[in-house]
Amino acid sequence: GFSPRKQNLTLYFMVGLEHLAPWLERLGKHKTGNSCLYIKKLSDVNMDTLADMIREGYTAKSPYEH
């Protein structure tokens, strides 16, 4: 999911951020919550890495699926 908020751009990943740890290391300036990624400005992050994370988050199986 995506939510443009006043302080941050927020992305929600159903697979959880632990699954995306390799990409987070290469992403750039960001903060995280349980399954949320917070970015102040898109220019703060590597856009190719962000696109890969979104693609992986979309195609990976959620840990909540049975």
C-alpha positions in Angstrom: 0.0 0.0 0.0 1.0 3.6 -0.4 0.0 6.7 1.5 1.4 10.2 0.8 1.4 11.9 4.2 2.5 15.4 5.3 5.7 14.2 6.9 6.6 11.1 4.9 5.7 8.9 2.0 4.6 5.7 3.6 4.7 2.3 1.9 3.1 -0.8 3.5 4.5 -4.2 2.8 2.4 -7.3 3.7 5.5 -9.5 3.4 7.1 -7.6 6.3 10.3 -5.7 6.1 12.5 -8.6 7.4 11.9 -10.2 4.0 13.2 -7.1 2.3 16.3 -6.5 4.5 18.8 -6.9 1.6 17.1 -4.1 -0.3 16.8 -1.9 2.7 20.6 -1.8 3.1 20.9 -0.4 -0.5 17.8 1.9 -0.4 19.2 5.1 1.0 17.7 7.4 3.7 14.6 5.9 5.2 12.9 4.8 8.5 10.9 1.7 9.2 8.1 0.5 11.3 6.7 -3.1 11.6 5.7 -3.4 8.0 6.0 0.3 7.0 8.7 2.1 5.1 8.9 5.9 5.6 10.6 8.1 3.0 10.8 11.9 3.3 11.7 12.6 -0.3 12.0 10.2 -3.3 15.4 11.9 -4.0 16.7 10.4 -0.7 16.4 6.8 -2.0 17.7 4.7 -4.9 14.7 4.4 -7.2 15.8 1.2 -8.8 16.1 -0.4 -5.3 12.6 0.9 -4.3 11.1 -0.5 -7.5 12.7 -3.9 -6.8 11.3 -3.8 -3.3 7.8 -3.0 -4.5 8.0 -5.7 -7.1 9.2 -8.3 -4.5 6.6 -7.2 -2.0 3.9 -7.6 -4.6 5.0 -11.0 -5.8 6.1 -12.6 -2.5 3.7 -14.6 -0.5 2.4 -12.9 2.6 3.2 -14.6 6.0 -0.5 -14.1 6.8 -1.6 -16.4 3.9 -2.4 -20.0 4.7 
